[in-house]
Amino acid sequence: MLDELVFVTSNEGKAREASVFLGRPVSARAVDLPEIQAVDFETVVRDKALRAAVEVGAAVLVEDSGLYISAWKGFPGALTKWITQFIDDEALARMLDSFSDRRAVAVSALAVARPGSEDVLVAVGRVAGTIASAPRGTNGFGWDVLFVPDGESRTFAEMSLEEKNAVSHRARAFAELRRRLA
């Protein structure tokens, strides 16, 4: 297992969450990295992890998350972050109003890389669900107000942190990463 792991993120909360999920300390470091544009999460995190490892000079953890929306044939995928910078959650929900299919898959892709190595460990977590017709809830962040996991009537943002962490795409990705790092 790695002695030190730096989560390349400007969100300290994500690093605390990573520490809990991985059962070990994870520090955070904000690094401004160019990010390739692709719909595929694994492509994005592999590239981001390799760049981050060189920049930080230590073993790094990076994450990308987003939504594959069925009616849009998987779009926006790894472009979710960029799309939601220009439209709010309500607009995203309304953009699906003319479609009968509101199914989506929430995806979290994690990657670990070390400087000087081209090897990248990737772990992906997925949760199937639907996009709500309007934002609901106040917990979480980003599109949590829109995503309703299968078997639930509530969005991630209507769940407590513990409830969300029991079923989330991010929790599944970290469980896979922890297993692979052991």
C-alpha positions in Angstrom: 0.0 0.0 0.0 1.1 3.6 -0.5 2.6 5.5 2.4 1.3 8.8 1.3 -1.6 9.7 -0.9 -2.5 13.2 -2.0 -6.0 13.8 -3.3 -5.7 16.4 -6.0 -8.8 18.5 -5.2 -9.7 21.9 -4.0 -12.5 20.4 -1.9 -11.2 19.5 1.6 -14.4 17.7 2.3 -13.6 15.2 -0.5 -10.3 14.5 1.2 -11.9 13.9 4.5 -14.5 11.6 2.8 -11.6 9.8 1.1 -9.9 9.2 4.4 -13.0 7.7 5.8 -13.7 5.5 2.7 -10.0 4.3 2.5 -9.5 4.0 6.3 -6.3 6.0 6.1 -5.2 9.7 6.1 -5.5 11.4 2.7 -4.3 15.0 2.3 -5.8 17.4 -0.2 -3.9 19.7 -2.6 -5.4 22.0 -5.1 -3.6 21.8 -8.4 -4.7 23.6 -11.6 -4.4 20.9 -14.2 -5.4 20.9 -17.8 -8.1 18.3 -18.3 -8.8 16.4 -21.5 -12.3 16.5 -22.8 -13.9 13.1 -23.2 -17.2 11.5 -22.3 -15.4 8.4 -20.9 -14.5 8.8 -17.2 -11.6 6.3 -17.2 -9.8 8.2 -20.0 -10.1 11.5 -18.1 -8.9 10.2 -14.8 -6.0 8.3 -16.2 -4.7 11.4 -18.0 -5.4 13.6 -15.0 -3.6 11.2 -12.5 -0.5 11.1 -14.6 -0.3 14.8 -14.9 -1.0 15.3 -11.2 1.6 12.9 -10.1 4.3 14.8 -12.0 3.0 18.2 -10.7 2.7 17.1 -7.1 5.8 14.8 -7.0 4.0 12.2 -4.9 1.4 9.4 -5.2 -1.9 11.1 -6.1 -5.6 10.3 -6.1 -7.9 12.1 -8.6 -11.6 11.8 -9.2 -14.1 12.6 -11.8 -17.8 12.1 -11.5 -20.9 12.7 -13.5 -23.9 11.4 -15.2 -24.5 9.1 -18.1 -28.1 10.1 -19.2 -29.9 7.4 -21.2 -32.0 9.6 -23.3 -28.9 11.4 -24.5 -27.0 8.2 -25.2 -24.6 8.7 -22.3 -24.0 12.4 -22.6 -22.8 14.3 -20.7 -20.6 11.6 -19.0 -17.3 13.0 -17.9 -18.3 16.4 -19.4 -21.0 16.8 -16.6 -18.8 19.2 -14.6 -18.4 21.5 -17.6 -22.1 21.4 -18.6 -23.2 22.2 -15.1 -21.0 25.3 -15.0 -23.2 26.8 -17.7 -26.7 25.5 -16.7 -28.2 25.2 -13.3 -29.8 22.0 -11.9 -33.3 23.2 -12.7 -32.4 23.8 -16.4 -30.7 20.3 -16.5 -33.9 18.7 -15.2 -36.1 20.7 -17.7 -33.9 19.6 -20.6 -35.2 16.1 -20.0 -38.9 17.1 -20.0 -39.4 16.2 -23.6 -38.0 12.7 -23.1 -40.0 9.8 -21.6 -36.7 8.2 -20.4 -35.2 10.0 -17.4 -32.9 7.1 -16.5 -29.3 7.9 -15.7 -26.2 6.3 -14.2 -24.1 8.2 -11.6 -20.4 7.4 -12.1 -17.4 8.1 -10.0 -14.0 7.2 -11.4 -10.9 7.3 -9.2 -7.3 7.0 -10.3 -4.0 6.6 -8.4 -0.7 7.3 -10.0 2.9 7.8 -8.9 5.5 10.1 -10.3 7.9 8.4 -12.8 5.4 5.6 -13.5 3.0 5.2 -16.4 0.9 2.7 -14.3 -2.4 4.1 -13.2 -4.8 2.2 -10.9 -8.4 3.0 -11.8 -11.5 2.2 -9.8 -15.1 3.0 -11.0 -18.3 3.0 -9.1 -21.7 3.2 -10.7 -25.3 3.6 -9.5 -28.3 3.4 -11.7 -31.2 5.8 -11.1 -33.3 8.6 -12.6 -33.1 12.4 -13.0 -35.8 14.1 -10.9 -38.2 16.5 -12.7 -36.9 19.4 -10.4 -34.1 19.8 -7.9 -34.9 18.5 -4.4 -33.0 18.5 -1.1 -30.3 20.5 0.5 -27.6 18.0 1.3 -24.6 17.0 -0.8 -23.3 19.1 -3.7 -23.6 19.4 -7.5 -26.3 17.4 -9.1 -27.1 15.5 -5.9 -30.4 17.5 -6.0 -31.4 15.7 -9.2 -30.2 12.1 -8.9 -32.6 9.5 -7.5 -30.9 6.1 -7.1 -32.9 3.0 -8.1 -35.0 1.7 -5.2 -35.3 5.2 -3.7 -37.8 8.0 -4.0 -35.4 10.6 -2.7 -32.5 12.4 -4.4 -29.0 12.1 -2.9 -29.5 15.6 -1.6 -32.6 14.5 0.4 -30.6 11.7 2.1 -28.3 12.1 5.1 -24.6 11.7 4.4 -24.6 8.3 5.9 -27.6 7.2 3.8 -26.0 8.5 0.6 -22.6 7.0 1.4 -24.3 3.6 1.8 -25.4 3.6 -1.8 -23.4 6.2 -3.7 -21.3 5.9 -6.8 -18.4 7.5 -4.9 -18.7 5.0 -2.1 -18.6 2.1 -4.6 -15.6 3.5 -6.3 -13.7 4.0 -3.0 -14.6 0.4 -1.9 -13.1 -0.9 -5.2 -10.0 1.3 -4.8 -9.5 0.2 -1.2 -9.8 -3.4 -2.2 -7.3 -3.0 -5.0 -4.8 -1.0 -2.8 -4.8 -3.6 -0.1 
